[in-house]
Amino acid sequence: MPDDRPGSRGELSPLGVNLAAGVWGFAEATLFFVVPDVLLSWIALHQPRRAWVACGWAVGGALVGGTLMYAWGASDVDSALAALEHVPAVSPAMCDAVGEQIHTQGIVALFLGPITGTPYKVYAVQAGAGHISLVLFLLASVPARLIRFASVTGLTILTLRLSPRTPVFVRRIIHIVLWAMFYGWYFWRFGMMN
């Protein structure tokens, strides 16, 4: 099983792991397009216990980024949507669909993002534009973000437990290949550029 001690095999300190997860959560909630799950599953490969705490930090970063995007959508939805449409795989049609979901389903629409592959940032902007309560948006964001982060982390840890003799190098290669395949499919499905 991987070693969770600081400095073992050159791993990050607990603070470094947590800050990286928080920054990545923030970045992806704003204009970065690679999900924190990539980092969280990497952390889980090397430091399984720390990966659970990192999930919380990724959620915290996402809440800060989501708040900024919400505020942008509330104050100037046109410029916020224009910026989003420059993010790979975010299209005007996707933004319109999320706006309609927010209008018809309210905050419950936020839970559709992980199922449909729609970025959280689009929901944040449209929730602000739709005048959903910021407190309600943030309260719903916690489970909406945490369920997926914890699922990917848990699946990674389960895979480790089922194959404890797999060398670290092989695990790393598999991690990279699986995420590359996922993003290859995702960009093919949603379009890299709009």
C-alpha positions as a Markdown table, in Angstrom:
| # | Residue | x | y | z |
|---|---|---|---|---|
| 1 | Met | 0.0 | 0.0 | 0.0 |
| 2 | Pro | 1.2 | 3.5 | -0.7 |
| 3 | Asp | 3.1 | 5.3 | 2.1 |
| 4 | Asp | 1.4 | 8.4 | 3.6 |
| 5 | Arg | 4.4 | 9.8 | 5.4 |
| 6 | Pro | 5.5 | 13.3 | 4.3 |
| 7 | Gly | 8.4 | 13.1 | 2.0 |
| 8 | Ser | 8.1 | 9.4 | 1.2 |
| 9 | Arg | 9.0 | 8.9 | -2.4 |
| 10 | Gly | 9.1 | 12.6 | -2.9 |
| 11 | Glu | 5.4 | 13.1 | -2.2 |
| 12 | Leu | 4.0 | 16.5 | -1.2 |
| 13 | Ser | 3.5 | 17.5 | 2.4 |
| 14 | Pro | -0.1 | 17.4 | 3.7 |
| 15 | Leu | -0.3 | 21.2 | 3.3 |
| 16 | Gly | 1.1 | 21.0 | -0.3 |
| 17 | Val | -1.5 | 18.3 | -1.2 |
| 18 | Asn | -4.4 | 20.3 | 0.3 |
| 19 | Leu | -3.3 | 23.6 | -1.3 |
| 20 | Ala | -2.9 | 22.0 | -4.7 |
| 21 | Ala | -6.4 | 20.5 | -4.4 |
| 22 | Gly | -7.9 | 23.8 | -3.3 |
| 23 | Val | -6.2 | 25.8 | -6.1 |
| 24 | Trp | -7.2 | 23.2 | -8.7 |
| 25 | Gly | -10.8 | 23.2 | -7.4 |
| 26 | Phe | -10.9 | 27.0 | -7.6 |
| 27 | Ala | -9.3 | 27.0 | -11.1 |
| 28 | Glu | -11.7 | 24.5 | -12.6 |
| 29 | Ala | -14.7 | 26.3 | -11.1 |
| 30 | Thr | -13.6 | 29.5 | -13.0 |
| 31 | Leu | -12.0 | 29.1 | -16.4 |
| 32 | Phe | -9.6 | 26.1 | -16.2 |
| 33 | Phe | -11.0 | 23.1 | -18.0 |
| 34 | Val | -9.4 | 20.0 | -16.4 |
| 35 | Val | -11.4 | 18.6 | -13.4 |
| 36 | Pro | -9.8 | 18.3 | -9.9 |
| 37 | Asp | -10.6 | 14.6 | -10.1 |
| 38 | Val | -7.4 | 14.2 | -12.1 |
| 39 | Leu | -5.3 | 15.5 | -9.2 |
| 40 | Leu | -7.5 | 13.8 | -6.5 |
| 41 | Ser | -7.1 | 10.4 | -8.2 |
| 42 | Trp | -3.3 | 11.0 | -8.5 |
| 43 | Ile | -3.1 | 11.8 | -4.8 |
| 44 | Ala | -5.2 | 8.7 | -4.0 |
| 45 | Leu | -2.6 | 6.6 | -5.9 |
| 46 | His | 0.1 | 7.8 | -3.6 |
| 47 | Gln | -1.5 | 9.0 | -0.4 |
| 48 | Pro | -5.0 | 7.4 | 0.0 |
| 49 | Arg | -5.8 | 8.9 | 3.4 |
| 50 | Arg | -4.8 | 12.4 | 2.4 |
| 51 | Ala | -6.9 | 12.1 | -0.8 |
| 52 | Trp | -10.1 | 12.3 | 1.3 |
| 53 | Val | -9.0 | 15.5 | 3.0 |
| 54 | Ala | -7.9 | 16.9 | -0.4 |
| 55 | Cys | -11.5 | 16.3 | -1.6 |
| 56 | Gly | -12.7 | 18.7 | 1.0 |
| 57 | Trp | -10.1 | 21.3 | -0.1 |
| 58 | Ala | -11.1 | 20.9 | -3.7 |
| 59 | Val | -14.7 | 21.5 | -2.7 |
| 60 | Gly | -13.6 | 24.6 | -0.7 |
| 61 | Gly | -11.7 | 25.9 | -3.7 |
| 62 | Ala | -14.7 | 25.2 | -6.0 |
| 63 | Leu | -16.9 | 27.2 | -3.6 |
| 64 | Val | -14.7 | 30.2 | -3.8 |
| 65 | Gly | -14.4 | 29.9 | -7.6 |
| 66 | Gly | -18.2 | 29.2 | -7.9 |
| 67 | Thr | -18.9 | 32.3 | -5.8 |
| 68 | Leu | -16.9 | 34.5 | -8.2 |
| 69 | Met | -18.6 | 33.0 | -11.3 |
| 70 | Tyr | -22.0 | 33.4 | -9.6 |
| 71 | Ala | -21.2 | 37.1 | -8.9 |
| 72 | Trp | -20.0 | 37.6 | -12.5 |
| 73 | Gly | -23.2 | 36.0 | -13.8 |
| 74 | Ala | -25.4 | 38.1 | -11.5 |
| 75 | Ser | -23.6 | 41.4 | -12.5 |
| 76 | Asp | -22.9 | 40.9 | -16.2 |
| 77 | Val | -24.1 | 37.6 | -17.6 |
| 78 | Asp | -23.2 | 38.5 | -21.2 |
| 79 | Ser | -19.5 | 39.0 | -20.5 |
| 80 | Ala | -19.5 | 35.9 | -18.2 |
| 81 | Leu | -21.0 | 33.7 | -20.9 |
| 82 | Ala | -18.7 | 35.2 | -23.6 |
| 83 | Ala | -15.7 | 34.2 | -21.4 |
| 84 | Leu | -17.1 | 30.7 | -20.8 |
| 85 | Glu | -17.5 | 30.1 | -24.5 |
| 86 | His | -13.7 | 30.4 | -24.9 |
| 87 | Val | -13.3 | 27.5 | -22.5 |
| 88 | Pro | -12.7 | 24.2 | -24.4 |
| 89 | Ala | -15.8 | 22.1 | -24.8 |
| 90 | Val | -18.2 | 24.9 | -23.5 |
| 91 | Ser | -20.6 | 26.0 | -26.2 |
| 92 | Pro | -23.3 | 28.6 | -26.4 |
| 93 | Ala | -25.8 | 25.7 | -26.7 |
| 94 | Met | -24.5 | 24.3 | -23.4 |
| 95 | Cys | -24.8 | 27.6 | -21.7 |
| 96 | Asp | -28.3 | 28.1 | -23.0 |
| 97 | Ala | -29.3 | 24.6 | -21.9 |
| 98 | Val | -28.0 | 25.2 | -18.4 |
| 99 | Gly | -29.9 | 28.6 | -18.3 |
| 100 | Glu | -33.0 | 26.7 | -19.1 |
| 101 | Gln | -32.4 | 24.0 | -16.5 |
| 102 | Ile | -31.8 | 26.7 | -13.8 |
| 103 | His | -35.0 | 28.5 | -14.9 |
| 104 | Thr | -37.2 | 25.3 | -14.9 |
| 105 | Gln | -35.6 | 23.2 | -12.2 |
| 106 | Gly | -33.9 | 25.7 | -9.9 |
| 107 | Ile | -30.9 | 24.7 | -7.8 |
| 108 | Val | -31.6 | 21.0 | -8.4 |
| 109 | Ala | -30.2 | 21.5 | -11.9 |
| 110 | Leu | -26.8 | 21.8 | -10.3 |
| 111 | Phe | -26.8 | 18.0 | -9.7 |
| 112 | Leu | -27.2 | 17.4 | -13.5 |
| 113 | Gly | -23.7 | 18.7 | -14.3 |
| 114 | Pro | -21.7 | 15.6 | -13.3 |
| 115 | Ile | -24.2 | 13.4 | -15.1 |
| 116 | Thr | -24.2 | 15.4 | -18.3 |
| 117 | Gly | -20.6 | 16.4 | -18.4 |
| 118 | Thr | -21.5 | 20.1 | -18.0 |
| 119 | Pro | -18.9 | 22.1 | -16.1 |
| 120 | Tyr | -19.8 | 23.6 | -12.7 |
| 121 | Lys | -18.7 | 27.0 | -13.8 |
| 122 | Val | -21.6 | 27.2 | -16.3 |
| 123 | Tyr | -24.1 | 26.4 | -13.5 |
| 124 | Ala | -22.5 | 29.1 | -11.3 |
| 125 | Val | -22.8 | 31.8 | -13.9 |
| 126 | Gln | -26.4 | 30.8 | -14.8 |
| 127 | Ala | -27.4 | 30.5 | -11.1 |
| 128 | Gly | -26.2 | 34.1 | -10.6 |
| 129 | Ala | -28.0 | 35.3 | -13.7 |
| 130 | Gly | -31.1 | 33.5 | -12.6 |
| 131 | His | -31.0 | 35.2 | -9.2 |
| 132 | Ile | -30.9 | 31.9 | -7.3 |
| 133 | Ser | -29.9 | 32.6 | -3.7 |
| 134 | Leu | -26.1 | 32.6 | -3.3 |
| 135 | Val | -26.5 | 30.7 | 0.1 |
| 136 | Leu | -28.7 | 28.1 | -1.6 |
| 137 | Phe | -26.3 | 27.8 | -4.5 |
| 138 | Leu | -23.3 | 27.3 | -2.2 |
| 139 | Leu | -25.2 | 24.8 | 0.0 |
| 140 | Ala | -26.2 | 22.7 | -3.0 |
| 141 | Ser | -22.6 | 23.0 | -4.4 |
| 142 | Val | -21.1 | 21.1 | -1.5 |
| 143 | Pro | -22.8 | 17.8 | -2.2 |
| 144 | Ala | -22.9 | 18.4 | -6.0 |
| 145 | Arg | -19.1 | 18.7 | -6.0 |
| 146 | Leu | -18.2 | 16.4 | -3.2 |
| 147 | Ile | -20.2 | 13.4 | -4.5 |
| 148 | Arg | -18.1 | 13.2 | -7.7 |
| 149 | Phe | -14.8 | 14.1 | -6.1 |
| 150 | Ala | -15.3 | 11.4 | -3.4 |
| 151 | Ser | -16.6 | 8.9 | -6.0 |
| 152 | Val | -13.5 | 9.2 | -8.1 |
| 153 | Thr | -11.2 | 9.1 | -5.1 |
| 154 | Gly | -13.0 | 6.1 | -3.6 |
| 155 | Leu | -12.9 | 4.2 | -6.9 |
| 156 | Thr | -9.1 | 4.9 | -7.2 |
| 157 | Ile | -8.5 | 3.7 | -3.6 |
| 158 | Leu | -10.7 | 0.6 | -4.2 |
| 159 | Thr | -8.7 | -0.2 | -7.3 |
| 160 | Leu | -5.5 | 0.0 | -5.3 |
| 161 | Arg | -6.9 | -2.3 | -2.7 |
| 162 | Leu | -7.9 | -4.8 | -5.3 |
| 163 | Ser | -4.5 | -4.8 | -7.0 |
| 164 | Pro | -2.0 | -4.0 | -4.2 |
| 165 | Arg | 1.0 | -5.6 | -6.0 |
| 166 | Thr | 0.7 | -3.4 | -9.0 |
| 167 | Pro | 3.9 | -1.3 | -9.2 |
| 168 | Val | 3.6 | 2.4 | -8.6 |
| 169 | Phe | 5.0 | 3.1 | -12.1 |
| 170 | Val | 2.3 | 1.0 | -13.7 |
| 171 | Arg | -0.4 | 2.7 | -11.7 |
| 172 | Arg | 0.9 | 6.1 | -12.8 |
| 173 | Ile | 0.9 | 5.0 | -16.5 |
| 174 | Ile | -2.7 | 3.6 | -16.1 |
| 175 | His | -3.8 | 6.9 | -14.5 |
| 176 | Ile | -2.4 | 9.0 | -17.3 |
| 177 | Val | -3.8 | 6.8 | -20.0 |
| 178 | Leu | -7.3 | 6.6 | -18.5 |
| 179 | Trp | -7.5 | 10.4 | -18.0 |
| 180 | Ala | -6.1 | 11.0 | -21.5 |
| 181 | Met | -8.7 | 8.6 | -22.9 |
| 182 | Phe | -11.5 | 10.3 | -20.9 |
| 183 | Tyr | -10.5 | 13.8 | -22.2 |
| 184 | Gly | -10.1 | 12.5 | -25.7 |
| 185 | Trp | -13.7 | 11.2 | -25.6 |
| 186 | Tyr | -14.9 | 14.4 | -23.8 |
| 187 | Phe | -13.4 | 16.8 | -26.3 |
| 188 | Trp | -14.6 | 14.6 | -29.2 |
| 189 | Arg | -18.1 | 14.5 | -27.6 |
| 190 | Phe | -18.4 | 18.2 | -26.7 |
| 191 | Gly | -15.9 | 19.7 | -29.1 |
| 192 | Met | -12.5 | 21.1 | -28.1 |
| 193 | Met | -13.1 | 24.5 | -29.6 |
| 194 | Asn | -16.5 | 26.2 | -30.1 |
